[in-house]
C-alpha cells in the first residue's frame, strides 16, 4: 500500500475512482503490505477515509504473517519482545504473543517511529542471550511525502550489527504474504497481477512465485532501475491510476 496507494497520509491519485474502475472490471483484490504498523481494521479505516470500502479478508500485512510463523514455532503462544508500533503489538497479542520485557520466546522487530536506544539495547541483549530473532520485513526505506525515510530493514540492520545474529525475515520478497493473498483471492500465481513500488521486494517475490508483475513509479524504485531489471517487469507505469487505465484497454 505504501508507495502504491499513498505516501503516509497523502493518497496517490483518486483512490475511490481507481477502486471503482477495478470493481467494474470484475477483478478481485487483496492488499498485501510489508508494513506492520497498523492492524487490518486500522487499514480499513484509513481506506474509508480515502473513499474506499473493502472487507477484512482483503487486507494482509507482515504482522499477521509473523504471527502465523510464530504460531507454527510456538503453538501454545507466549511472550515476545517487540520492537515495533502499536499495530504490530496488537496483532501479535491477538495471536497469543504479548509483549514482555523478559523471559521471552523471541524478539520481533519491524518499523518503529518511536524507537529508542534503550529499546534497541534491550532487544540486542535478548537476542544475544539466545532468543529467536524475527523481522517483519526487509524494507530498508519507507516512502513519505518528504522522501524516503528509514524502514523496518534499517531497524533489523542495527540489531543484526549489534547482536551478530541474522534475523528470520517474514515479509516480501519471501513467499508467505503472497501465499496468503492468493489463498484469499482463490487464484493461481499465473493468473494474478502483483502490483508494487519496490523491485527488491514486491517484484522480486512476485516473479519468484510465477506471477505477472506491475511496477508503479510512485514509491521507491525508479524507471531506470525498472528498465534494467531482469527478468523484465510486465508493466511499468507512473502510478496505479495509469496502470488501471492501461489494463482497461487490453483485450479481455
Phi, psi and omega in degrees: 000317178294127180085349177249310179262329183200165167242105185058247181260007183257115180292151176257096183086183179275094187295325178299315179294319181299313183287333174295319178296317179300317179296320181294337178276355179075025182266138174272146187226135166233137177260113183245117186234145173285345184282116182256015185283342178239154173277171177302316181295325178291324175295319178298320178295319179296318178298318179299327178295339177258011176083022182241125179247117177235176178254163185301324183294343182273003179240129172219133178232174186290339175295316176299315181296324177294318177299320178298317178298314181297323180295326177292321180284321186229081186303332182270002181073190179148173185287146175224153174266124187247123166259098186178179184264177189303325181299318179291319179301315181291319180299315180290322179297320179296333179270001178099018182233076181287155177289140175212161184264343183210165180052052185255159178280327187201160166256124177248124185235138176213198179291138183213102183279359173244024182297143177236161176298323180297319179293317178297321179296316179297317179298319180300314181296322180292319178296316180298333179281354174116001179291148176300139181247113184238133176250135181293325180192161185263008185297111182286336181232165184220121184285132176228167177302334181275344184134190182280127179245165181299136179249194183301323181299330177291322176295315180297322180298320178297310184294324178294317180295322183282327185262337186076014182243132178275132182284156168276119184265135183258316188286182179306140016271006177293154196283345192300315179299317180297319181297318178296316180298315180295322178298319180287327178283338186059047178230159173273157179305319185293337180256017182240131175262121179256124185251133178205176180245000182237125178292319188285343179241291185304305186284316179303311181293321180295318179293327181295330180265359175089025178267160169287154187228148173221126176256127173260140186268024183264004183234251191266304188284145182258171186294320181299316178296321181294319181293333182266359184289139180226125004289156186299148172285141183292318181224138174231119182226164181299315182202183183293324179300314179295323179297314181296321176298319177298314181295326179297331182273355180278151176296145183293000000 
